[in-house]
Amino acid sequence: MKLPSLRIGNFFKVQSFYEDDLHRTRRVTEISRNQVQVDGKWVKPDHLIPISITKQILLHSGFTQFSWITDSSVFECDHFKCTLNDNGVSLFCDNLKNLRPVKHLHELQNLYFDLTGEELQTNFNAIKSPSEKEPA
């Protein structure tokens, strides 16, 4: 992970000696010249693990899924729409101009902020950890 691609408020997993830590989502709270602060601890950027964008993350970040499009997963939030696939999301605007593909949550957060001037609000309390199963 490179420092210039990080912003305060970005979400990541953090590589550590404790396996349970890998299941916790953490938020960057401060950035220095060569480290970032996460949960009050300074870590090197190469210990940050990007979070892949999932349907749950989009739904808990203010996106809604189009139910009338059945051949692909299309979501909308404000004036943004995106398609979700195994490579992440392809984000586009109301004029259908493709902005760029993004694979990780921090990239989506940064792009959303750059275009709107507002933070993308993500409710991680409502998102199940990888060990929890989806209801049938």
N, CA, C and O of each residue as an XYZ file, in Angstrom:
544
protein
N       0.844     -1.169      0.000
C       0.000      0.000      0.000
C       0.893      1.237      0.000
O       1.852      1.307      0.769
N       0.592      2.200     -0.844
C       1.386      3.423     -0.922
C       0.675      4.550     -0.203
O      -0.538      4.711     -0.341
N       1.417      5.329      0.561
C       0.848      6.428      1.341
C       0.033      7.424      0.508
O      -1.018      7.861      0.977
N       0.461      7.805     -0.699
C      -0.337      8.781     -1.449
C      -1.750      8.306     -1.792
O      -2.626      9.128     -2.059
N      -1.981      6.994     -1.789
C      -3.320      6.498     -2.115
C      -4.219      6.401     -0.882
O      -5.365      5.964     -0.989
N      -3.715      6.801      0.282
C      -4.478      6.696      1.524
C      -5.043      8.040      1.946
O      -4.453      9.092      1.700
N      -6.216      7.977      2.596
C      -6.840      9.145      3.193
C      -7.295      8.784      4.590
O      -7.596      7.625      4.876
N      -7.343      9.785      5.463
C      -7.929      9.571      6.782
C      -9.379      9.164      6.574
O     -10.099      9.787      5.794
N      -9.804      8.120      7.271
C     -11.159      7.601      7.129
C     -11.252      6.348      6.283
O     -12.284      5.677      6.292
N     -10.176      6.010      5.536
C     -10.188      4.792      4.733
C     -10.252      3.562      5.636
O      -9.661      3.542      6.715
N     -10.970      2.544      5.185
C     -11.100      1.281      5.919
C     -10.135      0.239      5.371
O      -9.929      0.140      4.162
N      -9.543     -0.541      6.284
C      -8.628     -1.620      5.932
C      -8.717     -2.724      6.977
O      -9.280     -2.535      8.056
N      -8.163     -3.858      6.644
C      -7.795     -4.877      7.618
C      -6.314     -4.622      7.899
O      -5.622     -4.030      7.070
N      -5.818     -5.064      9.067
C      -4.422     -4.834      9.409
C      -3.740     -6.166      9.675
O      -4.217     -6.972     10.474
N      -2.628     -6.386      9.003
C      -1.834     -7.597      9.215
C      -1.146     -7.489     10.565
O      -0.474     -6.498     10.851
N      -1.316     -8.513     11.392
C      -0.656     -8.516     12.693
C      -0.366     -9.952     13.101
O      -0.592    -10.891     12.337
N       0.135    -10.105     14.311
C       0.460    -11.433     14.815
C      -0.776    -12.175     15.306
O      -0.724    -13.385     15.527
N      -1.880    -11.467     15.478
C      -3.096    -12.066     16.017
C      -4.086    -12.340     14.903
O      -4.524    -11.417     14.217
N      -4.441    -13.606     14.717
C      -5.329    -13.994     13.625
C      -6.689    -13.305     13.729
O      -7.279    -12.959     12.705
N      -7.199    -13.098     14.954
C      -8.501    -12.440     15.129
C      -8.496    -11.026     14.566
O      -9.542    -10.533     14.144
N      -7.337    -10.360     14.549
C      -7.259     -9.000     14.027
C      -7.586     -8.929     12.545
O      -8.067     -7.899     12.071
N      -7.334    -10.001     11.803
C      -7.605     -9.984     10.371
C      -9.095     -9.891     10.063
O      -9.470     -9.514      8.954
N      -9.948    -10.228     11.025
C     -11.394    -10.168     10.795
C     -11.967     -8.816     11.187
O     -13.142     -8.553     10.932
N     -11.166     -7.956     11.800
C     -11.639     -6.647     12.240
C     -11.344     -5.593     11.184
O     -10.234     -5.512     10.658
N     -12.339     -4.803     10.890
C     -12.165     -3.691      9.977
C     -11.746     -2.479     10.786
O     -12.321     -2.190     11.835
N     -10.748     -1.779     10.294
C     -10.213     -0.638     11.023
C     -10.183      0.581     10.111
O     -10.152      0.467      8.885
N     -10.193      1.751     10.747
C     -10.223      3.016     10.015
C      -8.922      3.782     10.260
O      -8.452      3.876     11.393
N      -8.350      4.324      9.192
C      -7.162      5.159      9.298
C      -7.562      6.469      9.965
O      -8.506      7.129      9.531
N      -6.833      6.849     11.034
C      -7.162      8.069     11.764
C      -6.110      9.156     11.615
O      -6.387     10.327     11.876
N      -4.897      8.780     11.195
C      -3.847      9.769     11.007
C      -2.806      9.199     10.049
O      -2.602      7.986      9.992
N      -2.155     10.074      9.303
C      -1.131      9.651      8.346
C       0.109     10.504      8.566
O       0.031     11.732      8.588
N       1.259      9.846      8.729
C       2.520     10.570      8.875
C       3.339     10.378      7.597
O       2.819      9.927      6.577
N       4.593     10.719      7.666
C       5.456     10.628      6.488
C       5.609      9.191      5.985
O       5.665      8.971      4.775
N       5.678      8.208      6.890
C       5.881      6.826      6.439
C       5.100      5.792      7.256
O       5.397      4.600      7.179
N       4.108      6.232      8.036
C       3.250      5.310      8.788
C       1.835      5.864      8.826
O       1.596      7.037      8.538
N       0.897      4.984      9.191
C      -0.482      5.409      9.398
C      -0.932      4.966     10.779
O      -0.466      3.955     11.304
N      -1.836      5.728     11.356
C      -2.368      5.360     12.664
C      -3.735      4.705     12.470
O      -4.618      5.231     11.792
N      -3.870      3.537     13.095
C      -5.109      2.765     13.043
C      -5.398      2.297     14.461
O      -4.566      1.626     15.071
N      -6.565      2.642     14.992
C      -6.931      2.264     16.362
C      -5.859      2.674     17.378
O      -5.563      1.920     18.305
N      -5.285      3.854     17.207
C      -4.304      4.370     18.149
C      -2.915      3.779     18.019
O      -2.035      4.111     18.814
N      -2.688      2.908     17.034
C      -1.375      2.291     16.852
C      -0.820      2.693     15.485
O      -1.547      2.739     14.492
N       0.469      2.979     15.455
C       1.133      3.321     14.201
C       1.596      2.044     13.512
O       2.239      1.196     14.130
N       1.269      1.910     12.231
C       1.681      0.747     11.444
C       2.239      1.221     10.108
O       1.933      2.320      9.643
N       3.053      0.381      9.507
C       3.574      0.683      8.176
C       2.477      0.414      7.151
O       1.652     -0.477      7.350
N       2.460      1.165      6.070
C       1.411      0.980      5.060
C       1.372     -0.426      4.467
O       0.312     -0.879      4.035
N       2.511     -1.126      4.438
C       2.497     -2.477      3.871
C       1.828     -3.497      4.787
O       1.693     -4.660      4.407
N       1.403     -3.086      5.996
C       0.630     -3.960      6.880
C      -0.873     -3.790      6.684
O      -1.666     -4.504      7.297
N      -1.265     -2.844      5.829
C      -2.685     -2.627      5.546
C      -3.135     -3.582      4.453
O      -2.469     -3.734      3.429
N      -4.269     -4.222      4.684
C      -4.824     -5.164      3.719
C      -6.100     -4.535      3.146
O      -7.064     -4.318      3.881
N      -6.113     -4.239      1.836
C      -7.305     -3.637      1.237
C      -8.520     -4.556      1.353
O      -8.387     -5.779      1.356
N      -9.677     -3.965      1.447
C     -10.935     -4.709      1.578
C     -11.603     -4.765      0.213
O     -11.902     -3.726     -0.376
N     -11.837     -5.954     -0.287
C     -12.523     -6.111     -1.566
C     -13.977     -5.680     -1.420
O     -14.607     -5.907     -0.387
N     -14.489     -5.063     -2.459
C     -15.872     -4.587     -2.438
C     -16.809     -5.761     -2.655
O     -16.624     -6.551     -3.581
N     -17.812     -5.873     -1.797
C     -18.818     -6.931     -1.885
C     -20.204     -6.305     -1.955
O     -20.367     -5.099     -1.771
N     -21.181     -7.131     -2.218
C     -22.572     -6.673     -2.229
C     -22.947     -6.099     -0.862
O     -23.593     -5.054     -0.788
N     -22.547     -6.775      0.219
C     -22.862     -6.285      1.566
C     -22.267     -4.908      1.817
O     -22.931     -4.037      2.380
N     -21.019     -4.706      1.404
C     -20.379     -3.406      1.609
C     -21.127     -2.326      0.852
O     -21.374     -1.251      1.399
N     -21.493     -2.587     -0.397
C     -22.240     -1.592     -1.164
C     -23.578     -1.274     -0.495
O     -23.946     -0.106     -0.370
N     -24.302     -2.305     -0.067
C     -25.619     -2.087      0.550
C     -25.506     -1.305      1.855
O     -26.393     -0.515      2.178
N     -24.432     -1.514      2.605
C     -24.250     -0.810      3.876
C     -23.445      0.477      3.726
O     -23.007      1.072      4.710
N     -23.258      0.895      2.471
C     -22.607      2.174      2.180
C     -23.566      3.125      1.472
O     -23.142      4.128      0.897
N     -24.853      2.810      1.517
C     -25.842      3.700      0.928
C     -26.257      3.353     -0.487
O     -27.098      4.043     -1.063
N     -25.692      2.304     -1.062
C     -26.098      1.883     -2.406
C     -27.338      1.002     -2.314
O     -27.530      0.298     -1.323
N     -28.161      1.041     -3.325
C     -29.304      0.128     -3.435
C     -29.147     -0.648     -4.740
O     -28.604     -0.137     -5.720
N     -29.628     -1.883     -4.736
C     -29.484     -2.729     -5.911
C     -30.702     -2.588     -6.795
O     -31.834     -2.560     -6.312
N     -30.466     -2.498     -8.096
C     -31.573     -2.476     -9.059
C     -32.178     -3.875     -9.111
O     -31.479     -4.840     -9.420
N     -33.439     -3.990     -8.818
C     -34.084     -5.311     -8.847
C     -34.598     -5.655    -10.244
O     -34.846     -6.825    -10.537
N     -34.756     -4.675    -11.089
C     -35.312     -4.921    -12.418
C     -34.257     -5.297    -13.450
O     -34.600     -5.636    -14.583
N     -32.984     -5.242    -13.081
C     -31.926     -5.707    -13.983
C     -31.455     -7.051    -13.441
O     -30.867     -7.125    -12.362
N     -31.717     -8.105    -14.196
C     -31.440     -9.443    -13.678
C     -30.171    -10.071    -14.229
O     -29.696    -11.064    -13.677
N     -29.603     -9.524    -15.305
C     -28.429    -10.161    -15.891
C     -27.108     -9.671    -15.300
O     -26.052    -10.202    -15.644
N     -27.145     -8.670    -14.419
C     -25.931     -8.214    -13.737
C     -26.316     -7.528    -12.431
O     -27.481     -7.191    -12.216
N     -25.336     -7.325    -11.569
C     -25.568     -6.664    -10.291
C     -25.289     -5.174    -10.466
O     -24.133     -4.756    -10.533
N     -26.356     -4.376    -10.539
C     -26.221     -2.935    -10.712
C     -26.718     -2.257     -9.441
O     -27.790     -2.584     -8.932
N     -25.934     -1.312     -8.933
C     -26.249     -0.602     -7.698
C     -26.238      0.897     -7.974
O     -25.630      1.363     -8.938
N     -26.928      1.646     -7.101
C     -27.000      3.097     -7.251
C     -26.867      3.765     -5.892
O     -27.378      3.267     -4.889
N     -26.167      4.910     -5.869
C     -26.054      5.751     -4.686
C     -25.949      7.189     -5.176
O     -24.995      7.539     -5.871
N     -26.913      8.018     -4.823
C     -26.964      9.391     -5.309
C     -26.953      9.372     -6.836
O     -27.831      8.768     -7.453
N     -25.972     10.025     -7.447
C     -25.904     10.083     -8.910
C     -24.959      9.046     -9.491
O     -24.659      9.073    -10.685
N     -24.487      8.131     -8.651
C     -23.536      7.124     -9.094
C     -24.217      5.778     -9.233
O     -25.094      5.409     -8.452
N     -23.787      5.067    -10.242
C     -24.243      3.701    -10.440
C     -23.001      2.849    -10.639
O     -21.962      3.347    -11.073
N     -23.108      1.571    -10.323
C     -21.965      0.692    -10.545
C     -22.459     -0.716    -10.814
O     -23.560     -1.103    -10.424
N     -21.617     -1.458    -11.483
C     -21.854     -2.883    -11.665
C     -20.817     -3.617    -10.832
O     -19.644     -3.242    -10.814
N     -21.250     -4.656    -10.148
C     -20.369     -5.444     -9.281
C     -20.075     -6.773     -9.953
O     -20.982     -7.461    -10.421
N     -18.781     -7.130     -9.997
C     -18.388     -8.447    -10.487
C     -17.176     -8.917     -9.690
O     -16.819     -8.291     -8.691
N     -16.548     -9.985    -10.103
C     -15.421    -10.550     -9.361
C     -14.209     -9.621     -9.299
O     -13.346     -9.795     -8.438
N     -14.130     -8.650    -10.187
C     -12.995     -7.728    -10.222
C     -13.255     -6.455     -9.447
O     -12.411     -5.559     -9.461
N     -14.392     -6.335     -8.769
C     -14.747     -5.132     -8.032
C     -15.952     -4.475     -8.665
O     -16.891     -5.149     -9.089
N     -15.922     -3.147     -8.728
C     -17.042     -2.425     -9.326
C     -16.542     -1.528    -10.448
O     -15.412     -1.040    -10.426
N     -17.415     -1.323    -11.427
C     -17.189     -0.306    -12.444
C     -18.196      0.776    -12.158
O     -19.403      0.562    -12.271
N     -17.706      1.929    -11.792
C     -18.548      3.043    -11.377
C     -18.820      3.950    -12.564
O     -17.910      4.240    -13.341
N     -20.067      4.405    -12.718
C     -20.406      5.340    -13.779
C     -21.439      6.329    -13.266
O     -22.089      6.087    -12.248
N     -21.589      7.442    -13.972
C     -22.505      8.508    -13.559
C     -23.812      8.423    -14.326
O     -24.007      7.535    -15.157
N     -24.714      9.371    -14.032
C     -26.017      9.395    -14.689
C     -25.903      9.456    -16.208
O     -26.767      8.929    -16.909
N     -24.861     10.086    -16.725
C     -24.702     10.178    -18.169
C     -24.088      8.910    -18.768
O     -23.752      8.879    -19.951
N     -23.945      7.871    -17.951
C     -23.409      6.561    -18.324
C     -21.931      6.596    -18.704
O     -21.406      5.609    -19.218
N     -21.251      7.720    -18.458
C     -19.824      7.779    -18.712
C     -19.115      6.969    -17.631
O     -19.290      7.222    -16.439
N     -18.324      6.007    -18.052
C     -17.603      5.154    -17.114
C     -16.493      5.969    -16.456
O     -15.665      6.566    -17.144
N     -16.477      5.993    -15.117
C     -15.443      6.737    -14.408
C     -14.155      5.943    -14.361
O     -13.136      6.382    -14.895
N     -14.186      4.795    -13.739
C     -13.042      3.894    -13.710
C     -13.394      2.712    -12.829
O     -14.224      2.826    -11.927
N     -12.761      1.571    -13.093
C     -13.018      0.416    -12.237
C     -12.278      0.553    -10.907
O     -11.151      1.046    -10.867
N     -12.908      0.120     -9.834
C     -12.271      0.112     -8.520
C     -12.456     -1.268     -7.903
O     -13.512     -1.884     -8.042
N     -11.433     -1.740     -7.229
C     -11.471     -3.088     -6.675
C     -11.623     -3.100     -5.162
O     -12.208     -4.029     -4.606
N     -11.095     -2.064     -4.482
C     -11.072     -2.075     -3.025
C     -11.878     -0.916     -2.450
O     -12.062      0.122     -3.086
N     -12.348     -1.128     -1.236
C     -13.207     -0.152     -0.575
C     -12.538      1.205     -0.445
O     -13.189      2.223     -0.679
N     -11.254      1.261     -0.078
C     -10.612      2.569      0.089
C     -10.572      3.343     -1.227
O     -10.632      4.573     -1.216
N     -10.470      2.642     -2.363
C     -10.495      3.306     -3.660
C     -11.875      3.910     -3.925
O     -11.986      5.029     -4.425
N     -12.923      3.156     -3.585
C     -14.285      3.664     -3.742
C     -14.520      4.855     -2.824
O     -15.132      5.840     -3.236
N     -14.040      4.778     -1.579
C     -14.164      5.900     -0.649
C     -13.478      7.145     -1.209
O     -14.047      8.236     -1.170
N     -12.272      6.991     -1.722
C     -11.514      8.125     -2.240
C     -12.172      8.729     -3.472
O     -12.275      9.951     -3.581
N     -12.617      7.892     -4.397
C     -13.267      8.382     -5.609
C     -14.573      9.091     -5.273
O     -14.862     10.155     -5.819
N     -15.351      8.511     -4.386
C     -16.620      9.123     -3.968
C     -16.353     10.498     -3.346
O     -17.052     11.464     -3.650
N     -15.344     10.583     -2.478
C     -15.015     11.861     -1.845
C     -14.529     12.877     -2.879
O     -14.924     14.042     -2.841
N     -13.676     12.435     -3.796
C     -13.159     13.345     -4.823
C     -14.288     13.939     -5.660
O     -14.224     15.106     -6.046
N     -15.309     13.156     -5.938
C     -16.383     13.616     -6.822
C     -17.503     14.354     -6.099
O     -18.180     15.190     -6.698
N     -17.709     14.053     -4.808
C     -18.837     14.667     -4.093
C     -18.412     15.624     -2.998
O     -19.192     16.487     -2.596
N     -17.184     15.486     -2.506
C     -16.742     16.279     -1.367
C     -17.301     15.761     -0.052
O     -17.153     16.411      0.983
N     -17.934     14.610     -0.080
C     -18.521     13.998      1.109
C     -17.946     12.605      1.306
O     -17.522     11.952      0.353
N     -17.940     12.161      2.556
C     -17.468     10.815      2.869
C     -18.533      9.789      2.513
O     -19.725     10.037      2.694
N     -18.111      8.647      2.012
C     -19.000      7.516      1.797
C     -19.202      6.855      3.146
O     -18.245      6.338      3.722
N     -20.396      6.858      3.654
C     -20.686      6.309      4.980
C     -20.896      4.801      4.867
O     -21.785      4.348      4.147
N     -20.080      4.029      5.575
C     -20.177      2.570      5.561
C     -20.430      2.085      6.975
O     -19.685      2.424      7.894
N     -21.478      1.292      7.154
C     -21.854      0.770      8.470
C     -21.309     -0.646      8.613
O     -21.968     -1.611      8.226
N     -20.105     -0.773      9.170
C     -19.506     -2.098      9.323
C     -20.139     -2.901     10.443
O     -19.936     -4.114     10.501
N     -20.892     -2.285     11.327
C     -21.576     -3.034     12.373
C     -22.638     -3.957     11.785
O     -22.975     -4.975     12.390
N     -23.162     -3.614     10.621
C     -24.211     -4.415     10.007
C     -23.664     -5.459      9.040
O     -24.420     -6.295      8.544
N     -22.368     -5.424      8.768
C     -21.769     -6.354      7.814
C     -21.241     -7.570      8.549
O     -20.527     -7.455      9.545
N     -21.605     -8.736      8.037
C     -21.179     -9.986      8.659
C     -19.704    -10.245      8.368
O     -19.202     -9.913      7.294
N     -19.018    -10.843      9.341
C     -17.629    -11.204      9.131
C     -17.577    -12.415      8.191
O     -18.588    -13.096      8.018
N     -16.423    -12.694      7.585
C     -16.318    -13.823      6.663
C     -16.696    -15.157      7.287
O     -17.090    -16.078      6.571
N     -16.584    -15.284      8.610
C     -16.912    -16.549      9.254
C     -18.414    -16.731      9.468
O     -18.875    -17.846      9.712
N     -19.183    -15.635      9.378
C     -20.626    -15.741      9.530
C     -21.256    -16.068      8.194
O     -20.791    -15.600      7.154
N     -22.298    -16.857      8.211
C     -22.965    -17.263      6.978
C     -24.142    -16.332      6.692
O     -24.776    -15.799      7.603
N     -24.414    -16.156      5.404
C     -25.578    -15.393      4.965
C     -26.853    -16.171      5.290
O     -26.867    -17.398      5.192
N     -27.935    -15.464      5.679
C     -29.189    -16.179      5.876
C     -29.711    -16.694      4.556
O     -29.543    -16.051      3.519
N     -30.345    -17.857      4.592
C     -30.863    -18.465      3.359
C     -32.132    -17.801      2.893
O     -32.695    -18.194      1.871
